Every structure is written in C-alpha cells, then in structure tokens.
Amino acid sequence: MKRHGFHGLRASHGVERKHRSPGSIGACATPGRVFKGVRMAGRMGSVRYTVQNLTVQAIDPENNLLLVRGAIPGPAGALVLVRTAAKAKPKGGAAK
C-alpha cells in the first residue's frame, strides 16, 4: 500500500481479510493474463542507511581493512562512507 499509494479495500460491506490488498489485477477470460507493469507487492529500498556512533576499532593499511565495532548494513564488498559522528553519544547510557 505504501509502495504504490493504494488506498486498499473498504472496512465493511462484505470485505473479509483483504483490506490491504490492491484489488483486481486484471480481467477474466479475455485477455486471460496479467498485463506487464501492474503494480504489485514487492520490496521498497534503494535508499541510504545511516548508522550512527559506531567505533573504529583498528585500521589495517596492509590488508586495506577498517575494523568497526557494530553492524554495517548492506551486501559484502559494498561501498561504505565513514565520517565523524554528527551526534555525541549519550553519557552514562540511555535508560531502557
């Protein structure tokens, strides 16, 4: 729904468990198929992810490695931009 801006089906009048569905995706016997380009469910993505306040543990220039404490999103071998933190870490840790 968010990906394509669908409004979904109504909340009443005979609709059962299909409120977030796109509705019909094509006709019946003719043409007997779904046309190309019909907007369907899928992955939203291709956006930049920012992870804040990870610490650089070590730098290994011989092997061209940067050791970072924490998880970095993305596939293996992807390009990573490292810069100084925009926000300071909370002192004493945040209460959960």
Secondary structure by P-SEA (a helix, b strand, c coil): ccccccccccccccccccccccccccccccccccccccbbbbbbccbbbbbccccccccccccbbbbbccccccccccbbbbbccccccccccccc
